[in-house]
Amino acid sequence: MAEARWYVAHTYSGYENKVKADLDKTIENRHLEEEILEVRVPMQDVVEVKNGVKKTVQKKLFPGYVLVNMVMNDETWYVVRNTRGVTGFVGPGSKPVPLTETEMKSLGIKTDNISIDLAEGDAIVVVAGAWKDTVGAVQRLDYGKQTVTINVELFGRETPVEIGFAEVRKLQ
């Protein structure tokens, strides 16, 4: 069986949640759980100020688009493409193009999880990349993006830098 990849489906603006609900129902009715694994409407938290009051609300990261994790074949293409509200896939003509590893990572979609024994405040050393051999204390851990944030001294001031789990090692 082919490998499931993430694809982007274009929808009518404002129909993202309806498309997700319709696709979820169709997947269940047609027993496609093994071929269409997940349908996602990427959201982000945004702080809005109305009448002097700060309020955190969720907004769509990409209005007009839905992410679908699926095995691409004629049946799955047909199901997604013919869902009410879907105008097509992102890609040239009718050929969908899957998201790359880098694009998925920037969206916070887990690819291969790295388990790491770190906590905030732990001392680490960077073992690869542009910040190689830099030592710092963990400020924040983001398991979704698989990154650790440390402060490095840059131009005489502390600057937060995000580094992948695979590029750091805990100091003993």
Beta strands, then each sheet from edge to edge (+ up, - down):
strand 1: 5-11
strand 2: 36-40
strand 3: 43-50
strand 4: 53-60
strand 5: 65-70
strand 6: 86-89
strand 7: 123-126
strand 8: 135-142
strand 9: 147-154
strand 10: 157-164
strand 11: 168-170
sheet 1: 2+ 5- 1+ 6-
sheet 2: 3+ 4-
sheet 3: 10+ 9- 8+ 7- 11+
end
